Amino acid sequence: MELGIYLDSKAINALNEEIAPAEMKSFIARIVKKNADERAGSSDEIHRVMFYNTVINSASNITQRPGYVLEDDGYGMYEPAVVAWHDGEISASIRAMSSAEIAEFSAEMVAHRYLSLKSINEVFEAFNFGARIRRPEQGKIEVEILEATDLDQTVEESAHQNIRALFARASSNLDAGDYTGVLVAVASALETLAKETVGTSAVANKSMGQFKTEYKAASNLPDPVVDYMHAIFSRRNTEPTAGHGGLEEPTFTRAEAVVMLNMAKAFVACENALRDSA
């Protein structure tokens, strides 16, 4: 499989400025070993060592260490010392990696099916690690370096906790390729913002479409922005697999999801800033 692992020098330096948590490295090692064990079969010691050797040599290639040539005892078996070394070396080699090396190694493990794309991105997100693994097309794996933005920081500091949780859900859905899931989470975040801005119990149990007029009156955002926010909410209600069931394929794309998520964050930041300065 061809690996499209794009890590230029600037990205490597940026990623290595943050230290990959030791706990994250240990967690990745456990997942890799578990998946190797499952592929080998619980009672197949020979294939388990062979799979471990593949993982270790992938790590060694990335960290520019000598590979380990696996040799049996002449009868197709492996000495206990060889088995024990492989058991420990996976964890040791992963713990020794830099942040950029962890990202590249994880991409290789996804390509070789020792890690799933979804599981490793969930680990990266849980440990707030600044990279994600992507599959832009069949047969290609790449590393995307995340850059913290002032907008994300503003939202984190000022937005309601429910809005922050919904944006986190939207980002997770985006990583997983669930673009209608992004639409659902963003629409809910904007509805939460609208209810917070109106600030009365009268709208607590209403949908955004039912109090759009009240929100326009209470909001400091331009009317066209509120109209666009309402359009997102309306799209959620009509898109298959978003706000309703249906047999048609959803048409909501990744490009739409990326633009909508970042626009929504900007609307939240602006609404809060204008409200606080009033």
PASEBA-1860 file (N, C-alpha, C; in nm, 3 decimals):
! residues 278
1> MELGIYLD> 0.084/-0.120/0.000/0.000/0.000/0.000/0.087/0.125/0.000 ~ 0.051/0.217/-0.086/0.125/0.343/-0.091/0.081/0.432/0.024 ~ 0.176/0.490/0.095/0.144/0.575/0.209/0.170/0.720/0.173 ~ 0.066/0.803/0.177/0.086/0.946/0.156/0.097/1.014/0.290 ~ 0.214/1.012/0.351/0.232/1.069/0.484/0.303/1.203/0.468 ~ 0.226/1.310/0.480/0.278/1.443/0.451/0.318/1.512/0.580 ~ 0.446/1.520/0.605/0.500/1.584/0.724/0.620/1.669/0.682 ~ 0.595/1.795/0.645/0.708/1.880/0.608/0.781/1.926/0.735
9> SKAINALN> 0.897/1.989/0.717/0.981/2.023/0.832/0.911/2.118/0.928 ~ 0.833/2.212/0.875/0.761/2.305/0.961/0.659/2.232/1.046 ~ 0.588/2.138/0.984/0.487/2.062/1.058/0.552/1.974/1.164 ~ 0.666/1.913/1.128/0.737/1.829/1.225/0.780/1.911/1.346 ~ 0.836/2.027/1.321/0.880/2.113/1.432/0.763/2.156/1.518 ~ 0.653/2.191/1.454/0.536/2.235/1.529/0.482/2.122/1.616 ~ 0.476/2.002/1.558/0.423/1.889/1.633/0.515/1.848/1.747 ~ 0.646/1.855/1.725/0.739/1.815/1.828/0.753/1.917/1.941
17> EEIAPAEM> 0.695/2.036/1.923/0.694/2.132/2.032/0.603/2.087/2.146 ~ 0.506/2.002/2.113/0.424/1.944/2.219/0.471/1.802/2.244 ~ 0.473/1.764/2.369/0.522/1.633/2.406/0.406/1.534/2.406 ~ 0.422/1.427/2.330/0.319/1.323/2.331/0.316/1.260/2.470 ~ 0.201/1.260/2.536/0.195/1.206/2.673/0.238/1.060/2.678 ~ 0.312/1.026/2.782/0.357/0.888/2.799/0.238/0.793/2.808 ~ 0.129/0.841/2.873/0.010/0.758/2.886/-0.048/0.726/2.749 ~ -0.044/0.824/2.657/-0.096/0.801/2.522/-0.014/0.697/2.450
25> KSFIARIV> 0.120/0.706/2.461/0.207/0.609/2.395/0.181/0.468/2.449 ~ 0.165/0.457/2.580/0.138/0.325/2.639/0.004/0.271/2.591 ~ -0.095/0.360/2.577/-0.227/0.318/2.531/-0.219/0.268/2.387 ~ -0.146/0.339/2.302/-0.129/0.297/2.163/-0.060/0.161/2.157 ~ 0.044/0.142/2.239/0.115/0.014/2.242/0.020/-0.099/2.278 ~ -0.067/-0.076/2.377/-0.160/-0.182/2.418/-0.258/-0.216/2.305 ~ -0.306/-0.113/2.235/-0.399/-0.138/2.125/-0.331/-0.217/2.013 ~ -0.209/-0.176/1.979/-0.135/-0.243/1.872/-0.113/-0.391/1.907
33> KKNADERA> -0.069/-0.417/2.031/-0.044/-0.555/2.072/-0.172/-0.636/2.074 ~ -0.281/-0.576/2.120/-0.410/-0.646/2.123/-0.454/-0.684/1.982 ~ -0.441/-0.590/1.889/-0.484/-0.617/1.752/-0.392/-0.719/1.684 ~ -0.261/-0.713/1.715/-0.169/-0.814/1.661/-0.203/-0.952/1.715 ~ -0.236/-0.960/1.845/-0.274/-1.087/1.905/-0.399/-1.144/1.839 ~ -0.497/-1.056/1.812/-0.621/-1.102/1.752/-0.599/-1.150/1.609 ~ -0.510/-1.083/1.537/-0.481/-1.126/1.400/-0.405/-1.258/1.397 ~ -0.321/-1.279/1.497/-0.243/-1.402/1.501/-0.325/-1.520/1.552
41> GSSDEIHR> -0.423/-1.492/1.635/-0.497/-1.599/1.701/-0.438/-1.623/1.838 ~ -0.524/-1.639/1.937/-0.479/-1.644/2.076/-0.381/-1.758/2.104 ~ -0.388/-1.867/2.029/-0.301/-1.982/2.058/-0.184/-1.994/1.960 ~ -0.170/-1.898/1.871/-0.068/-1.908/1.767/0.052/-1.822/1.803 ~ 0.144/-1.879/1.881/0.261/-1.806/1.930/0.354/-1.765/1.816 ~ 0.366/-1.852/1.715/0.458/-1.824/1.605/0.414/-1.700/1.529 ~ 0.286/-1.696/1.492/0.238/-1.580/1.416/0.233/-1.454/1.502 ~ 0.212/-1.469/1.631/0.211/-1.352/1.719/0.348/-1.285/1.717
49> VMFYNTVI> 0.455/-1.365/1.729/0.590/-1.308/1.725/0.618/-1.246/1.589 ~ 0.571/-1.308/1.483/0.593/-1.254/1.349/0.522/-1.119/1.334 ~ 0.400/-1.108/1.384/0.327/-0.980/1.377/0.397/-0.875/1.463 ~ 0.441/-0.914/1.583/0.514/-0.820/1.669/0.639/-0.771/1.599 ~ 0.709/-0.861/1.530/0.831/-0.824/1.461/0.804/-0.721/1.351 ~ 0.692/-0.736/1.281/0.654/-0.638/1.179/0.633/-0.500/1.240 ~ 0.564/-0.495/1.354/0.539/-0.368/1.422/0.671/-0.306/1.467 ~ 0.757/-0.385/1.528/0.884/-0.334/1.581/0.971/-0.280/1.468
57> NSASNITQ> 0.975/-0.350/1.357/1.058/-0.304/1.246/1.000/-0.179/1.179 ~ 0.868/-0.164/1.180/0.809/-0.039/1.132/0.853/0.077/1.221 ~ 0.849/0.054/1.353/0.893/0.157/1.447/1.041/0.188/1.429 ~ 1.121/0.085/1.412/1.265/0.104/1.396/1.297/0.181/1.269 ~ 1.224/0.153/1.163/1.247/0.224/1.037/1.219/0.374/1.053 ~ 1.113/0.406/1.126/1.076/0.547/1.147/1.178/0.618/1.235 ~ 1.227/0.549/1.338/1.322/0.611/1.431/1.466/0.590/1.388 ~ 1.486/0.528/1.270/1.619/0.509/1.212/1.708/0.422/1.300
65> RPGYVLED> 1.648/0.318/1.355/1.724/0.219/1.431/1.736/0.092/1.348 ~ 1.833/0.007/1.376/1.847/-0.118/1.299/1.723/-0.206/1.315 ~ 1.686/-0.273/1.208/1.575/-0.367/1.215/1.617/-0.497/1.283 ~ 1.518/-0.575/1.320/1.543/-0.703/1.387/1.510/-0.814/1.288 ~ 1.610/-0.892/1.251/1.589/-1.005/1.160/1.542/-1.124/1.241 ~ 1.420/-1.167/1.219/1.360/-1.275/1.297/1.406/-1.410/1.242 ~ 1.466/-1.492/1.328/1.512/-1.625/1.288/1.459/-1.727/1.386 ~ 1.406/-1.837/1.332/1.353/-1.941/1.420/1.466/-2.032/1.468
73> DGYGMYEP> 1.431/-2.132/1.545/1.533/-2.220/1.605/1.569/-2.338/1.515 ~ 1.525/-2.332/1.390/1.551/-2.442/1.298/1.437/-2.541/1.289 ~ 1.345/-2.533/1.384/1.227/-2.620/1.384/1.097/-2.541/1.366 ~ 1.111/-2.416/1.323/0.992/-2.333/1.302/0.939/-2.270/1.429 ~ 1.015/-2.279/1.538/0.973/-2.220/1.665/1.070/-2.107/1.702 ~ 1.038/-2.035/1.809/1.123/-1.925/1.853/1.162/-1.946/2.000 ~ 1.286/-1.914/2.029/1.336/-1.929/2.165/1.256/-1.841/2.262 ~ 1.238/-1.885/2.386/1.164/-1.804/2.484/1.221/-1.663/2.500
81> AVVAWHDG> 1.354/-1.650/2.490/1.414/-1.517/2.504/1.373/-1.425/2.390 ~ 1.359/-1.481/2.270/1.315/-1.402/2.154/1.171/-1.357/2.173 ~ 1.087/-1.448/2.220/0.946/-1.414/2.245/0.936/-1.304/2.350 ~ 1.012/-1.318/2.459/1.007/-1.219/2.567/1.056/-1.082/2.518 ~ 1.161/-1.082/2.436/1.214/-0.955/2.384/1.107/-0.884/2.301 ~ 1.038/-0.957/2.214/0.935/-0.896/2.132/0.820/-0.843/2.216 ~ 0.786/-0.915/2.323/0.678/-0.869/2.411/0.707/-0.731/2.468 ~ 0.833/-0.710/2.507/0.867/-0.582/2.569/0.906/-0.473/2.472
89> EISASIRA> 0.957/-0.511/2.356/1.015/-0.414/2.264/0.909/-0.324/2.199 ~ 0.788/-0.376/2.177/0.685/-0.291/2.117/0.661/-0.168/2.204 ~ 0.635/-0.190/2.331/0.610/-0.077/2.422/0.731/0.014/2.432 ~ 0.851/-0.045/2.441/0.972/0.036/2.455/0.996/0.122/2.332 ~ 0.976/0.066/2.214/1.002/0.142/2.091/0.901/0.254/2.072 ~ 0.777/0.232/2.112/0.674/0.337/2.099/0.700/0.448/2.201 ~ 0.737/0.410/2.323/0.762/0.513/2.426/0.880/0.602/2.388 ~ 0.974/0.551/2.308/1.094/0.628/2.273/1.069/0.726/2.159
97> MSSAEIAE> 0.952/0.723/2.098/0.926/0.805/1.980/0.898/0.950/2.014 ~ 0.936/1.038/1.922/0.895/1.178/1.931/0.750/1.190/1.887 ~ 0.693/1.309/1.901/0.554/1.330/1.863/0.533/1.307/1.713 ~ 0.622/1.362/1.631/0.608/1.344/1.486/0.623/1.197/1.449 ~ 0.713/1.125/1.515/0.731/0.983/1.488/0.608/0.902/1.529 ~ 0.546/0.940/1.641/0.422/0.873/1.682/0.315/0.889/1.575 ~ 0.304/1.010/1.520/0.203/1.035/1.417/0.230/0.950/1.293 ~ 0.356/0.947/1.249/0.390/0.869/1.130/0.372/0.719/1.156
105> FSAEMVAH> 0.415/0.673/1.272/0.400/0.532/1.308/0.253/0.492/1.311 ~ 0.169/0.578/1.368/0.025/0.547/1.376/-0.035/0.536/1.237 ~ 0.010/0.622/1.146/-0.039/0.615/1.008/-0.001/0.481/0.944 ~ 0.121/0.436/0.968/0.164/0.307/0.914/0.082/0.193/0.975 ~ 0.055/0.201/1.105/-0.022/0.096/1.170/-0.166/0.092/1.118 ~ -0.222/0.208/1.082/-0.354/0.209/1.019/-0.347/0.141/0.884 ~ -0.242/0.171/0.807/-0.227/0.111/0.674/-0.212/-0.041/0.683 ~ -0.144/-0.089/0.787/-0.122/-0.232/0.804/-0.231/-0.300/0.887
113> RYLSLKSI> -0.332/-0.223/0.927/-0.448/-0.274/1.001/-0.414/-0.322/1.144 ~ -0.310/-0.267/1.203/-0.284/-0.290/1.345/-0.356/-0.185/1.430 ~ -0.398/-0.076/1.368/-0.482/0.025/1.432/-0.595/0.060/1.336 ~ -0.711/0.091/1.390/-0.818/0.140/1.304/-0.811/0.293/1.300 ~ -0.852/0.350/1.189/-0.850/0.495/1.172/-0.931/0.563/1.282 ~ -1.047/0.511/1.309/-1.136/0.571/1.410/-1.075/0.564/1.549 ~ -1.019/0.448/1.584/-0.969/0.430/1.721/-0.849/0.519/1.749 ~ -0.755/0.531/1.652/-0.636/0.613/1.680/-0.671/0.760/1.687
121> NEVFEAFN> -0.765/0.806/1.604/-0.806/0.946/1.613/-0.878/0.975/1.744 ~ -0.952/0.876/1.795/-1.015/0.893/1.925/-0.911/0.904/2.036 ~ -0.804/0.826/2.026/-0.695/0.835/2.124/-0.627/0.971/2.115 ~ -0.595/1.015/1.993/-0.533/1.146/1.976/-0.620/1.257/2.034 ~ -0.750/1.249/2.007/-0.841/1.352/2.058/-0.849/1.349/2.209 ~ -0.857/1.228/2.266/-0.869/1.215/2.412/-0.748/1.274/2.484 ~ -0.630/1.263/2.423/-0.508/1.316/2.485/-0.471/1.454/2.430 ~ -0.564/1.514/2.353/-0.543/1.649/2.298/-0.412/1.656/2.218
129> FGARIRRP> -0.388/1.554/2.139/-0.267/1.545/2.058/-0.289/1.618/1.926 ~ -0.188/1.692/1.880/-0.206/1.783/1.768/-0.195/1.722/1.630 ~ -0.248/1.602/1.609/-0.245/1.539/1.476/-0.367/1.449/1.462 ~ -0.405/1.425/1.338/-0.510/1.330/1.306/-0.464/1.249/1.184 ~ -0.508/1.125/1.175/-0.479/1.040/1.060/-0.599/1.048/0.965 ~ -0.572/1.069/0.837/-0.678/1.081/0.737/-0.660/0.974/0.630 ~ -0.771/0.940/0.565/-0.768/0.855/0.446/-0.837/0.932/0.334 ~ -0.763/1.019/0.263/-0.826/1.105/0.162/-0.882/1.028/0.045
137> EQGKIEVE> -0.826/0.911/0.017/-0.876/0.825/-0.089/-0.829/0.684/-0.063 ~ -0.892/0.588/-0.130/-0.858/0.448/-0.108/-0.711/0.424/-0.138 ~ -0.642/0.357/-0.044/-0.501/0.325/-0.065/-0.405/0.432/-0.020 ~ -0.454/0.542/0.035/-0.365/0.648/0.082/-0.396/0.681/0.227 ~ -0.292/0.699/0.304/-0.303/0.742/0.443/-0.216/0.865/0.459 ~ -0.265/0.965/0.532/-0.183/1.083/0.554/-0.202/1.136/0.695 ~ -0.105/1.213/0.739/-0.108/1.276/0.871/-0.143/1.422/0.854 ~ -0.243/1.467/0.926/-0.280/1.609/0.926/-0.239/1.670/1.060
145> ILEATDLD> -0.162/1.776/1.055/-0.121/1.846/1.176/-0.226/1.951/1.209 ~ -0.279/1.943/1.329/-0.378/2.041/1.373/-0.309/2.163/1.430 ~ -0.362/2.276/1.399/-0.308/2.400/1.453/-0.414/2.466/1.541 ~ -0.377/2.490/1.667/-0.469/2.561/1.755/-0.489/2.703/1.702 ~ -0.612/2.747/1.699/-0.641/2.880/1.647/-0.695/2.970/1.757 ~ -0.684/3.100/1.733/-0.740/3.195/1.828/-0.891/3.175/1.840 ~ -0.955/3.138/1.729/-1.099/3.116/1.731/-1.136/3.000/1.824 ~ -1.063/2.889/1.812/-1.089/2.776/1.901/-1.068/2.814/2.046
153> QTVEESAH> -0.964/2.892/2.073/-0.936/2.935/2.209/-1.047/3.025/2.261 ~ -1.097/3.115/2.176/-1.205/3.205/2.216/-1.331/3.127/2.249 ~ -1.365/3.031/2.165/-1.483/2.948/2.189/-1.467/2.869/2.319 ~ -1.348/2.815/2.339/-1.323/2.736/2.460/-1.339/2.821/2.586 ~ -1.300/2.947/2.578/-1.303/3.034/2.696/-1.439/3.098/2.721 ~ -1.517/3.120/2.614/-1.638/3.202/2.631/-1.769/3.130/2.606 ~ -1.768/3.020/2.533/-1.894/2.957/2.495/-1.954/2.876/2.609 ~ -2.085/2.862/2.607/-2.155/2.778/2.703/-2.103/2.635/2.695
161> QNIRALFA> -2.101/2.564/2.806/-2.043/2.430/2.808/-2.114/2.335/2.711 ~ -2.246/2.353/2.693/-2.318/2.267/2.598/-2.274/2.294/2.454 ~ -2.247/2.420/2.424/-2.199/2.455/2.290/-2.060/2.396/2.267 ~ -1.973/2.404/2.367/-1.840/2.346/2.354/-1.849/2.195/2.331 ~ -1.939/2.130/2.404/-1.956/1.985/2.389/-2.006/1.950/2.249 ~ -2.098/2.031/2.197/-2.152/2.005/2.063/-2.047/2.029/1.954 ~ -1.963/2.131/1.972/-1.855/2.153/1.875/-1.754/2.038/1.880 ~ -1.727/1.988/2.000/-1.636/1.873/2.012/-1.696/1.752/1.941
169> RASSNLDA> -1.826/1.734/1.955/-1.893/1.623/1.886/-1.886/1.642/1.735 ~ -1.905/1.766/1.690/-1.897/1.794/1.546/-1.758/1.763/1.493 ~ -1.654/1.802/1.568/-1.517/1.775/1.525/-1.489/1.625/1.519 ~ -1.540/1.553/1.616/-1.523/1.407/1.617/-1.592/1.343/1.498 ~ -1.713/1.392/1.466/-1.785/1.341/1.349/-1.711/1.373/1.220 ~ -1.650/1.491/1.215/-1.573/1.529/1.097/-1.455/1.434/1.078 ~ -1.385/1.403/1.186/-1.273/1.309/1.180/-1.318/1.172/1.129 ~ -1.439/1.133/1.169/-1.490/1.000/1.133/-1.553/0.997/0.994
177> GDYTGVLV> -1.562/1.112/0.927/-1.625/1.117/0.796/-1.775/1.119/0.801 ~ -1.832/1.147/0.919/-1.978/1.153/0.936/-2.021/1.298/0.919 ~ -2.041/1.342/0.795/-2.064/1.483/0.767/-2.205/1.527/0.806 ~ -2.303/1.438/0.794/-2.435/1.476/0.843/-2.436/1.483/0.996 ~ -2.347/1.405/1.060/-2.332/1.417/1.206/-2.278/1.554/1.245 ~ -2.188/1.609/1.162/-2.139/1.745/1.184/-2.256/1.843/1.174 ~ -2.339/1.826/1.073/-2.454/1.913/1.053/-2.547/1.912/1.174 ~ -2.575/1.794/1.225/-2.664/1.782/1.342/-2.605/1.854/1.463
185> AVASALET> -2.476/1.830/1.492/-2.414/1.889/1.611/-2.404/2.041/1.599 ~ -2.367/2.091/1.481/-2.354/2.236/1.463/-2.490/2.303/1.473 ~ -2.593/2.244/1.412/-2.728/2.302/1.421/-2.773/2.310/1.566 ~ -2.743/2.207/1.644/-2.780/2.208/1.786/-2.702/2.313/1.863 ~ -2.574/2.330/1.828/-2.492/2.433/1.894/-2.549/2.572/1.867 ~ -2.588/2.598/1.743/-2.642/2.730/1.708/-2.778/2.753/1.772 ~ -2.858/2.649/1.782/-2.987/2.662/1.852/-2.964/2.693/2.000 ~ -2.862/2.629/2.059/-2.829/2.657/2.198/-2.784/2.802/2.216
193> LAKETVGT> -2.702/2.851/2.122/-2.659/2.991/2.126/-2.778/3.085/2.117 ~ -2.872/3.054/2.028/-2.990/3.140/2.011/-3.072/3.145/2.139 ~ -3.091/3.030/2.203/-3.168/3.027/2.328/-3.096/3.102/2.439 ~ -2.964/3.088/2.444/-2.886/3.160/2.544/-2.897/3.311/2.522 ~ -2.897/3.353/2.396/-2.900/3.496/2.365/-3.037/3.556/2.393 ~ -3.145/3.485/2.358/-3.280/3.535/2.389/-3.298/3.541/2.540 ~ -3.253/3.436/2.609/-3.245/3.439/2.754/-3.376/3.432/2.830 ~ -3.480/3.378/2.769/-3.607/3.365/2.840/-3.652/3.220/2.838
201> SAVANKSM> -3.731/3.182/2.938/-3.781/3.045/2.946/-3.885/3.016/2.838 ~ -3.937/3.121/2.776/-4.041/3.103/2.674/-3.989/3.026/2.552 ~ -3.858/3.031/2.528/-3.804/2.963/2.410/-3.733/2.833/2.447 ~ -3.734/2.798/2.575/-3.655/2.684/2.621/-3.690/2.554/2.550 ~ -3.817/2.534/2.521/-3.862/2.410/2.460/-3.903/2.427/2.314 ~ -3.861/2.537/2.252/-3.895/2.562/2.113/-3.776/2.529/2.022 ~ -3.806/2.495/1.898/-3.700/2.478/1.800/-3.661/2.614/1.746 ~ -3.544/2.623/1.685/-3.493/2.751/1.638/-3.588/2.818/1.539
209> GQFKTEYK> -3.653/2.738/1.457/-3.746/2.794/1.360/-3.865/2.862/1.425 ~ -3.898/2.822/1.546/-4.014/2.877/1.616/-3.985/3.009/1.686 ~ -3.856/3.043/1.705/-3.827/3.171/1.772/-3.720/3.251/1.697 ~ -3.715/3.233/1.564/-3.619/3.305/1.483/-3.637/3.457/1.498 ~ -3.761/3.504/1.501/-3.788/3.647/1.514/-3.735/3.701/1.646 ~ -3.760/3.627/1.753/-3.713/3.669/1.885/-3.560/3.673/1.890 ~ -3.497/3.574/1.823/-3.352/3.571/1.822/-3.296/3.689/1.744 ~ -3.356/3.721/1.631/-3.308/3.836/1.554/-3.315/3.964/1.636
217> AASNLPDP> -3.422/3.977/1.715/-3.439/4.097/1.797/-3.336/4.104/1.909 ~ -3.299/3.989/1.963/-3.205/3.987/2.077/-3.059/3.983/2.034 ~ -3.033/3.935/1.912/-2.896/3.915/1.867/-2.830/4.045/1.824 ~ -2.698/4.050/1.842/-2.618/4.162/1.792/-2.558/4.131/1.654 ~ -2.584/4.012/1.603/-2.531/3.974/1.473/-2.619/4.032/1.361 ~ -2.563/4.057/1.245/-2.642/4.107/1.132/-2.751/4.006/1.094 ~ -2.863/4.056/1.045/-2.974/3.968/1.007/-2.934/3.859/0.907 ~ -2.851/3.889/0.805/-2.811/3.783/0.712/-2.737/3.667/0.780
225> VVDYMHAI> -2.663/3.699/0.887/-2.593/3.594/0.960/-2.695/3.505/1.032 ~ -2.793/3.566/1.095/-2.898/3.489/1.162/-2.974/3.405/1.061 ~ -2.998/3.461/0.943/-3.067/3.385/0.837/-2.984/3.263/0.796 ~ -2.852/3.280/0.786/-2.765/3.168/0.751/-2.766/3.062/0.861 ~ -2.765/3.106/0.986/-2.772/3.011/1.097/-2.902/2.932/1.092 ~ -3.011/3.002/1.060/-3.140/2.933/1.050/-3.140/2.837/0.932 ~ -3.071/2.874/0.824/-3.062/2.785/0.708/-2.990/2.654/0.744 ~ -2.888/2.665/0.830/-2.820/2.543/0.878/-2.917/2.455/0.954
233> FSRRNTEP> -2.995/2.518/1.041/-3.094/2.443/1.120/-3.196/2.376/1.027 ~ -3.240/2.450/0.924/-3.337/2.395/0.830/-3.277/2.281/0.749 ~ -3.150/2.294/0.712/-3.083/2.188/0.636/-3.077/2.060/0.719 ~ -3.054/2.076/0.848/-3.052/1.958/0.934/-3.184/1.883/0.927 ~ -3.294/1.957/0.920/-3.426/1.895/0.923/-3.465/1.829/0.792 ~ -3.390/1.855/0.685/-3.426/1.800/0.555/-3.324/1.703/0.499 ~ -3.203/1.702/0.556/-3.096/1.617/0.502/-3.113/1.472/0.549 ~ -3.116/1.376/0.456/-3.124/1.235/0.497/-3.011/1.197/0.593
241> TAGHGGLE> -3.046/1.119/0.693/-2.960/1.070/0.802/-2.921/1.179/0.900 ~ -2.973/1.300/0.882/-2.944/1.408/0.979/-3.064/1.419/1.074 ~ -3.162/1.505/1.038/-3.276/1.526/1.127/-3.391/1.431/1.105 ~ -3.383/1.346/1.002/-3.491/1.252/0.976/-3.437/1.131/0.904 ~ -3.516/1.024/0.903/-3.478/0.906/0.827/-3.513/0.923/0.680 ~ -3.462/0.837/0.598/-3.492/0.845/0.456/-3.410/0.744/0.379 ~ -3.452/0.714/0.257/-3.383/0.615/0.175/-3.282/0.678/0.081 ~ -3.288/0.812/0.066/-3.194/0.879/-0.023/-3.056/0.891/0.041
249> EPTFTRAE> -2.954/0.900/-0.044/-2.819/0.924/0.004/-2.806/1.069/0.050 ~ -2.739/1.095/0.163/-2.717/1.234/0.202/-2.625/1.304/0.102 ~ -2.647/1.432/0.085/-2.567/1.510/-0.012/-2.471/1.605/0.057 ~ -2.474/1.609/0.188/-2.390/1.702/0.263/-2.245/1.658/0.255 ~ -2.155/1.745/0.209/-2.017/1.708/0.180/-1.920/1.748/0.290 ~ -1.797/1.696/0.281/-1.693/1.734/0.376/-1.663/1.883/0.366 ~ -1.656/1.937/0.244/-1.627/2.080/0.226/-1.732/2.164/0.297 ~ -1.859/2.128/0.280/-1.967/2.201/0.347/-1.952/2.189/0.499
257> AVVMLNMA> -1.917/2.070/0.546/-1.905/2.048/0.690/-1.793/2.132/0.750 ~ -1.677/2.137/0.682/-1.563/2.214/0.732/-1.597/2.362/0.738 ~ -1.654/2.416/0.629/-1.690/2.558/0.626/-1.795/2.589/0.733 ~ -1.898/2.506/0.740/-2.006/2.532/0.834/-1.958/2.529/0.979 ~ -1.873/2.431/1.014/-1.825/2.420/1.151/-1.744/2.543/1.190 ~ -1.654/2.587/1.104/-1.572/2.703/1.136/-1.651/2.833/1.135 ~ -1.748/2.845/1.045/-1.836/2.962/1.046/-1.917/2.967/1.175 ~ -1.967/2.852/1.216/-2.047/2.847/1.339/-1.964/2.889/1.461
265> KAFVACEN> -1.840/2.845/1.466/-1.753/2.887/1.577/-1.735/3.039/1.577 ~ -1.718/3.096/1.457/-1.702/3.241/1.447/-1.829/3.313/1.493 ~ -1.947/3.260/1.458/-2.073/3.322/1.500/-2.085/3.321/1.652 ~ -2.049/3.209/1.712/-2.054/3.199/1.859/-1.960/3.299/1.922 ~ -1.836/3.306/1.871/-1.739/3.398/1.927/-1.784/3.543/1.913 ~ -1.839/3.578/1.797/-1.886/3.715/1.774/-2.006/3.748/1.861 ~ -2.101/3.658/1.870/-2.220/3.682/1.951/-2.182/3.705/2.096 ~ -2.093/3.622/2.148/-2.051/3.636/2.288/-1.973/3.765/2.310
273> ALRDSA> -1.884/3.799/2.216/-1.804/3.922/2.230/-1.892/4.045/2.228 ~ -1.990/4.048/2.136/-2.079/4.163/2.126/-2.171/4.172/2.247 ~ -2.214/4.058/2.298/-2.301/4.058/2.415/-2.224/4.109/2.536 ~ -2.100/4.064/2.551/-2.020/4.103/2.667/-1.981/4.251/2.664 ~ -1.971/4.309/2.545/-1.929/4.449/2.533/-2.046/4.547/2.532 ~ -2.167/4.493/2.533/-2.286/4.582/2.524/-2.305/4.659/2.654
END
